[in-house]
């Protein structure tokens, strides 16, 4: 559990095989996460992000689709899809006969592709598999094809159906990053809160037989804490791979999280970023139409999502200035009460406190290590957003300090 020794110069910009193997050995993680993080380090010394011609990206997408279904399709109306600080996205229309080979139809689709390095380095295989698993459980976009190794495109990517809906209320425009303090207004928030709670309960109570079909996720078991320890190691490994300097508080948080990791009482799918900003909704029908950004999904403890969704930065105070609304939708106590009824699962305050520390630990890694490195080395298309996220890293590590003080 000791910190990795300080390195000479910026060896992290061009890591050696020995350095990568030492990190892998020190912080064991899930098999697919190990593959993704090792690939990141092996390719780190390569070029940064350079603008991709839209036509070239569309042509690579054609190659991927052709390998899956043959030549009977036409790809048109390719256009950039903006939003998100992690992945590069292109929308397009596919004229085809559908997966069942029926009548021709036009299906709006989205290509979601990694940049050379992202603020969150994740697996397209896992994201693809989780989207497939969630079909029929909660609203998610249909997911069609995955290029897990970047055979047809410059980087690993997946293709899913374009989901209808908006991420922010049109009557309440905001310049904030989507999901940060979004104000849905009194009428809309009541309707969306119903879906928000019921969907979270549905995600957390997927049948064990269905979970057993997953191949890209290491299994989690009731009565052990091996799953959460792998997650802690995941983010500690990323810290050692990306950090600009050592910060003793990160070491303290890591040791505390390992020493206090609770055994699972129920295996849940954990979305990993369940909050406002990661769902689309219909303003007319007042319902959530799609849950997005499953790249951080794991098998683990439901309290990870519950603590994340009630983070203060995602909510705001109601019109009375007194009542704080989690994700701008409903009070925390009401969310937990309704969740327990909908899921049949309990909400444990001690586990919530534990995962608040975990969430701040993970966010510190994202903002103070990865975001700064990605922005500094020009590895992403969202350099301005990522640089802004890196700027608030010191605020996040201050929050980690405060959260640790509350539990110590």
Secondary structure, DSSP 4 states (H G I P E B T S, - for coil): -PPPPP-SSSGGGG--HHHHHHHHHHS---HHHHHHHHHHHHTTTS----PPPHHHHHHHHHHHHHHHH-S--EEEEEEEE---SSEEEEEEEEEE-TTTT-S-EEEEEEEEEE-SS-SS---HHHHHHHHHHHTTTS----EEEEETT-SSSSS-EEEEEPPP-BSS-TTS---SPTTSS----HHHHHHHHHHHHHHHHHHHT--HHHHTT-SSS----TT--HHHHHHHHHHHHHHHHH-SS--HHHHHHHHHHHHTPPPPSS-EEE-SS-STTSEEEETTTTEEEEE---TT-EEE-THHHHHHHT-GGG-EE-TTSS-EEBTTTB-HHHHHHHHHHHHS----HHHHHHHHHHHHHHHHIIIIIIIHHHHHTT--S-HHHHHHHHHTHHHHHHHHHHHHHHH-
